[in-house]
Amino acid sequence: MSDETLVVGLVSISDRASGGVYQDQGIPALEEWLRSALTTPLRFETRLIPDERAQIESTLVDLVDQVRCHLVLTTGGTGPARRDVTPEATLSIGTREMPGFGEQMRQVSLAFVPTAILSRQVAVIRETADHAALVINLPGQPKAIKETLEGLKDADGKQLIGGVFAAVPYCIDLIGGPYAETNDAVCKAFRPKSAIRKKDNA
C-alpha cells in the first residue's frame, strides 16, 4: 500500500561535495545501509547542499512540510568548525528536541575514537498541523554512519552498544508515520510488546 511507504529524506551537507570538488559519499552510504536494514517499502528523496544555514533550514522544512518525509537523515556539518552549522539549522526547524539520539551516537562513536566528543549531532521532531517527521543529524563518514545507526557488535553478532536506528521505527509510529520493519540481522527495531504488529500468515 502506498500509504505504508516510508519516505526518507537524505541530506548530505558539504561545501566541497556540493561544489563538485569530490564525490559525495554520505547519501550512497545511507541508501545502502537503509536498504539492507529495512524490509518495508521505502522511497528516498536526496539533496546535496553546501554548509549554509539558511539553505539547510529551507531544505529540511521542504522535505518535511512539502515532500512529507517521515524520516530525514542528514550527514555532515556537525563538528566544531565555523562552517559546521547543521545542528543549529536542525534545532531551529524542530518543534521538539530528541536529545537521546545525539547522546547515544556519541556513546557509540566513543568506542572507536576519542574525538567523538567533538561531534554535535542533534535530533528533532518537526510537526505541522497534519504531519510530523523525525530529523536526525548523522556523522559525515560512511564508516561512522554505519556504526552509529547499527551499533557495536561482537564477533558472534551480539549487540554490545545499541545503535540509534533501533529506536527509529517506534518513534515514527508514535508521530503517526507508517509501520517500518527491519532486517533483524542488520538492526532489530525495538517496540513494546503492545506496539508490535502480528505478521500475516497468509
N, C-alpha and C positions, 0 to 999 in steps of 0.2 A: 504494500500500500504506500502511496506517495507520501501520506501524512506521517508515515513511520520512518521516512528517510531522515537520517541525521545530517544536517547541513553544517559543515565545519569550515570556518574561515581560517586561512593560514596566511599570516603576515610576516614577511621577512623584512627586517628594518636594518638597512646598511647603506651608508653613503656610497661606498665603493662598489658593492654588488649592483645597486640600483643604477649607478653611473656606468656600468659595463666594464669596470676595472678588472673584476674577476667574476666567475660563475657563482651564482647563489647556490649554497648547499643546504640551507635551512629548510626550504619548502620541500625539496625532494626527500630529505631525511624524514620529515614529518609525515609526508604522504606514505612513504614506505612503511614506517612504523605503525601508523594508524590502520593501514590496510591489513597488516599482519595481526593487529590486536583486536580489531572489531569484526564481528561476524554479521552485523546488521547492515542494511543498505545505508550508504553514505555518499554524500556529494561534497566536493571541495570547491571553495571559492578562494583563489590565491591572489595575493597582492605583494609586490616588491617595491618598497618605498625607501626614501632616504631618512636619516635621523633628524627629521624636522617635526617638532612637537605638534604644530597645528595640523600637519598632514597625517600624522599618526592618529590624532584625535578624530579627524574627519573620516579617516578610513575605518576606524573601529565603530564609529557611530553608524556609518553607511552599512557595514556588514551586519550589524545587529538590527537596526531600525528598518532598512530598506530591503536588504538581501534576506533578512530574517534567519541568520545563522543561529544555531542553538549553542554552539561552542566556537570560540575564537582563540586560536593559539598564536602568540607572537614569538619571534625568535630574534635576538639581537638587541643591543642598546640598553642593557641592564647593568653595566658596570659603573665605576666611579668617574669615568672620563667626562669632560664637559659636554661632549656631543651625545652622551648616553642619557636620553630623556624618555625612554619608553615607559618606565614606571610612573613618572609624573603625568604623562599623557593618559595612561590607563586609569589611574586614580581619578583623574578629572572627569572621565566619561562614565565612571561607575556610579551606581546608586547605592551599592553596598560592597564593602571590602570583605574579602575572604582570606584572612591572614594565614590560615593554616597551610595553604598551598606553598607560599613562599618559605615558611618555616621548614616544611618538610623537604622542599627542593634543596635548600642549603644543607640540611642534615644529610641527605644522600650524597651531595657533592663533596662534603667534608670528608667522606670516606675515601675520596680519591685525591683531592688537592686542598691544601690549607687556604688557598686564595678563594675558596668558596664563600668565605665571609665577606668578600668584596661584592658579591652579587646582590642585586637589589630587586629581584623578581617579585612581582605582586600579582594578585588575582582579585577580580571584582565580578559582581553581577551587575549587568545593565538591564534595567526594566523600562518598558514602555507600557502604555495602557493595556495592551493585549499580547505582549510578548516579552520574553526575557532570555538572556544568554549569559553563559559563563565565559569570562575572558581571562586567560592565563598567560603571563609572560614566562617564556622558557629561555634557557641559555642559547648562545649563538652557535656552539659547536655540535655537529651531529652526534658525536660520542656522548657528550653531556646531555643532549636532548633525550637520547635513549635511556641513559642512566636515571635521569630524574623522573621520566614517565614510568619506567618499568621497575625501578628499584634495584636493589643489590641481592643477588642470589649466590648460594654456594655452588660447588661443583656438581652436587646432586640436584640442583634446581630448587632447593629450599630457600624461601624468602628470608633474607637477613635484615634488610631495611626496606620498608614499603615504599613503592613509587607513588607519585601523586595521582596517576591515572586511575588507580583502583577506586578512588572516591568520585571520579567524574561522572560515571553513568547515573549514580544515585542522586547526585546534585542536579543533573539535568532532569531527572524525574521530578524532583521537588520544585523546580521552577517551571514545570509544565511542558517540558520537551518530550521527544519520543523515547521509548524504552530501548536503550542501547545494550547489546550483549557483547561479551568479549570472548576471545580465544584464551581459555584459562592457561594454556601453555606459555603464553606471552605475558598476559596480565589478567589476573582474576578480579573482576569487579566485585566490590563488596556492597551488599544491601542487607538490611534487616530482614529476617525471615518473612515478615508480613508484607514486604515490598517485592518479593521475588515472584515473578510470573511463572505459572506452570507451563512447561513446554507441551505443545500439542503432540499427541502420539500418532495422529493421522498422517 
